[in-house]
Amino acid sequence: MKKTGKHIKEIGGIIYRHVKENARDYLILSIIFIIGVMIGVVIINNSDDNSKTELNGYINSFIDTIKNESFQVDKPKLIKDTIINNLKILLIIWIAGTTIIGIPLIYIITIYRGISIGYTVSAIMLTLGNWKGFIFSISALFLQNIIVIPIILMLNVSSLKLHRILIKKERNTNIKQELIRHTALCAILVVPIIFATLISCFVSSNLLVFCAKSFAG
């Protein structure tokens, strides 16, 4: 028990130092992410009536489907698809950090993630109303994204750092060692990505069904 606590403390210390040393990049990427969320909200708010009607129909149809007593989530398929999608993002981020021309992908991934969340939450709240929509959005998105978003930010920051080293080719920096460090970080963060996937499939999906039956209608 003491060893577990010690390991957790050490990991927390490593994360704290990483964030402190790269605070500027974290701030910039966080701002870009927030801008993405705002863009997603603006897109929904400025959609024409036909688009809003189609969205309402799609969301209500989805809710009616999961409210059905015979509805069951295909968890094995959901786990497989979610893990594959998240691993694709990790791979893209790794490639972006190891290539000179790949760095725009870092910013595109960050802002796209923000847009997706802002758009989805706004669309749900537009259909169900502020209160029901907020609860429904939290049940669907919050638990996994509270893990996935920091992971994406961390990998993006690591990619930016490696990219600068490759560009500058600093004499005092071992590029091979930094590449191994970046690759190791990507590999290590597969574990929390899988954990977030399990949360999404076994907790969030059940919360989604519960909220659909309790609040939506």
Helices and strands as residue ranges (DSSP letters): H 2-21, H 23-45, H 49-67, H 75-98, G 100-102, H 104-128, H 130-137, I 138-142, H 143-168, H 175-188, H 190-199, I 200-204, H 205-214
